[in-house]
Amino acid sequence: AISSCEAGSCWSLALQLLAETDGQLLSPGTGTTIYNNAISACQRRGQWRQALSLLSRMRCRTVQPVLISYQAVLLACQESKQWQR
């Protein structure tokens, strides 16, 4: 469902769906994919603060960010002229 949000740039719905996973144990690959899709949905809609927040939440939940995670956050910041972040 979150991947559909990414494709449609529905960042707020992606965040709602992600919140439903709070407290659940996510497998390493699944957790990373879910967060990457949510970060990308935020990036597509210029929500750089949310993208940064999701990256931080990944680490708190011991979900391993990968190159795509960082690229999406950097792109969100770049497109919003927040490259200093």
DRENKELUM-268215 format. One record per residue: residue number from 1; residue in one letter; x, y negated, z of N, C-alpha, C in turn. Coordinates in steps of 0.2 Angstrom, whole numbers. Atoms other than C-alpha are relative to their C-alpha. Example, Ala and Ser with C-alpha at 12.3 -4.5 7.8 and 13.67 -1.06 7.14 Angstrom:
REM residues 2
<1 a <4 6 0> <62 22 39> <4 -6 0>>;
<2 s <-4 6 -1> <68 5 36> <-4 -5 3>>;
This chain:
REM residues 85
<1 a <4 6 0> <0 0 0> <4 -6 0>>;
<2 i <-4 6 0> <14 -12 4> <3 -1 -7>>;
<3 s <-3 1 7> <22 -9 -13> <-5 -3 -5>>;
<4 s <5 4 4> <6 -15 -21> <0 -7 2>>;
<5 c <0 7 -2> <7 -31 -11> <6 -3 -3>>;
<6 e <-6 3 3> <25 -33 -17> <-2 -2 -7>>;
<7 a <1 1 7> <19 -32 -35> <-5 -6 -1>>;
<8 g <4 6 1> <5 -44 -32> <1 -6 4>>;
<9 s <-3 5 -4> <15 -55 -21> <-5 -2 6>>;
<10 c <5 1 -5> <2 -53 -7> <4 0 7>>;
<11 w <-5 -1 -6> <15 -57 7> <-4 0 7>>;
<12 s <3 0 -7> <2 -60 21> <-3 7 1>>;
<13 l <3 -7 -1> <-7 -43 18> <6 5 1>>;
<14 a <-6 -4 -1> <11 -35 17> <2 0 7>>;
<15 l <-2 1 -7> <15 -42 34> <-6 3 5>>;
<16 q <5 -3 -4> <-2 -36 41> <1 8 0>>;
<17 l <-1 -8 0> <1 -18 35> <6 2 3>>;
<18 l <-6 -1 -3> <19 -19 41> <-1 0 8>>;
<19 a <2 0 -7> <12 -24 58> <-3 6 3>>;
<20 e <3 -6 -2> <2 -8 59> <5 5 1>>;
<21 t <-5 -5 -1> <18 2 59> <4 -1 7>>;
<22 d <-4 2 -6> <24 -7 75> <-2 6 5>>;
<23 g <0 -5 -4> <27 6 88> <0 7 -3>>;
<24 q <-1 -6 3> <28 20 76> <7 2 -2>>;
<25 l <-7 -2 2> <44 30 72> <0 0 -7>>;
<26 l <-1 0 8> <49 26 54> <6 4 -2>>;
<27 s <-6 -3 2> <60 38 45> <5 -5 -3>>;
<28 p <-5 5 3> <76 29 39> <-2 -2 -7>>;
<29 g <1 2 7> <72 29 20> <-7 -3 0>>;
<30 t <7 3 0> <53 26 23> <0 -7 3>>;
<31 g <-1 7 -3> <57 11 35> <3 -5 -4>>;
<32 t <-4 5 4> <69 3 24> <-4 -2 -6>>;
<33 t <4 1 5> <57 5 9> <-6 -5 1>>;
<34 i <6 5 -2> <42 -3 18> <3 -7 2>>;
<35 y <-3 6 -1> <53 -17 24> <2 -4 -6>>;
<36 n <-2 3 7> <60 -20 7> <-5 -3 -4>>;
<37 n <6 2 4> <43 -21 -1> <-3 -6 3>>;
<38 a <3 5 -3> <37 -33 12> <5 -7 -1>>;
<39 i <-5 5 1> <53 -44 11> <-1 -3 -7>>;
<40 s <1 2 7> <51 -44 -8> <-7 -4 -1>>;
<41 a <6 3 1> <33 -49 -7> <0 -8 3>>;
<42 c <-1 7 -3> <38 -64 4> <4 -4 -4>>;
<43 q <-5 4 5> <52 -69 -8> <-4 -2 -6>>;
<44 r <4 2 6> <40 -69 -23> <-4 -6 2>>;
<45 r <5 6 -1> <29 -82 -14> <4 -5 4>>;
<46 g <-4 6 -3> <43 -93 -7> <0 0 8>>;
<47 q <0 0 -7> <41 -87 11> <7 2 3>>;
<48 w <-6 -2 -2> <59 -87 16> <1 1 7>>;
<49 r <0 -1 -8> <56 -89 35> <-2 7 1>>;
<50 q <3 -7 -1> <46 -73 34> <5 5 -2>>;
<51 a <-5 -5 2> <59 -64 24> <6 1 5>>;
<52 l <-6 0 -6> <73 -69 37> <-3 4 6>>;
<53 s <3 -4 -6> <61 -63 51> <0 7 -1>>;
<54 l <1 -8 1> <58 -46 43> <7 3 0>>;
<55 l <-7 -2 -1> <77 -44 41> <2 1 7>>;
<56 s <-2 0 -7> <79 -47 59> <-4 6 3>>;
<57 r <4 -6 -3> <65 -35 64> <2 6 -2>>;
<58 m <-3 -6 3> <73 -22 53> <5 3 5>>;
<59 r <-6 -2 -4> <88 -22 64> <-3 2 7>>;
<60 c <3 -1 -6> <77 -23 80> <-3 7 1>>;
<61 r <3 -7 0> <68 -7 75> <5 5 -2>>;
<62 t <-5 -4 2> <84 1 70> <-1 3 -7>>;
<63 v <1 -2 7> <79 2 52> <6 -3 -4>>;
<64 q <-7 3 3> <95 0 41> <-2 -4 -6>>;
<65 p <0 4 6> <95 -14 29> <5 2 -5>>;
<66 v <-4 -2 5> <102 -10 12> <2 -6 -4>>;
<67 l <-2 6 4> <109 -21 -2> <-6 -4 -2>>;
<68 i <6 3 3> <92 -24 -9> <-4 -4 5>>;
<69 s <3 4 -5> <86 -30 8> <3 -7 0>>;
<70 y <-3 7 -1> <99 -44 9> <-1 -4 -7>>;
<71 q <1 4 7> <97 -48 -10> <-6 -4 0>>;
<72 a <6 3 1> <79 -51 -8> <-1 -6 5>>;
<73 v <0 5 -5> <82 -62 8> <4 -6 -3>>;
<74 l <-5 5 3> <96 -72 -1> <-4 -3 -6>>;
<75 l <3 3 5> <85 -75 -16> <-6 -4 2>>;
<76 a <6 4 -3> <70 -81 -5> <3 -6 2>>;
<77 c <-3 6 -3> <82 -93 3> <2 -5 -6>>;
<78 q <-3 4 6> <90 -99 -14> <-6 -3 -3>>;
<79 e <6 3 3> <73 -101 -22> <-3 -6 4>>;
<80 s <3 5 -4> <67 -112 -8> <5 -5 2>>;
<81 k <-5 5 -2> <83 -122 -7> <2 0 7>>;
<82 q <-2 -1 -7> <87 -115 10> <6 5 0>>;
<83 w <-6 -4 1> <104 -107 5> <4 0 6>>;
<84 q <-4 1 -6> <112 -113 21> <-2 5 5>>;
<85 r <3 -4 -5> <101 -101 31> <4 7 0>>;
